[in-house]
Amino acid sequence: MTTTPVRNVAACVTAVDPCSLVMLGTGQCLACTAIPGCGLCREGNRCLRGTAPGPMRTTCAAGSWVFSPLACF
């Protein structure tokens, strides 16, 4: 049996959730909501993958979810 080396390295790399890369601190709301598909749950100060109604894989208290940069103010 022979093996063929993988030529498409990108196919072997696990995609990183861009929301998880946001370093929360000053300006966290704008930094988080500026990334397409990310929103800020102010409860717990977490940048999460989601849509306008709320986060995808977890819950966020009513009134704590911010998906638009305009709602950061």
Secondary structure, 3 states (H helix, E strand, C coil): CCCCCCCCHHHHCCCCCHHHHCCCCCCHHHHHHCCCCEEEECCCCEEEEEECCEECCCCCCCCCEECCHHHHC
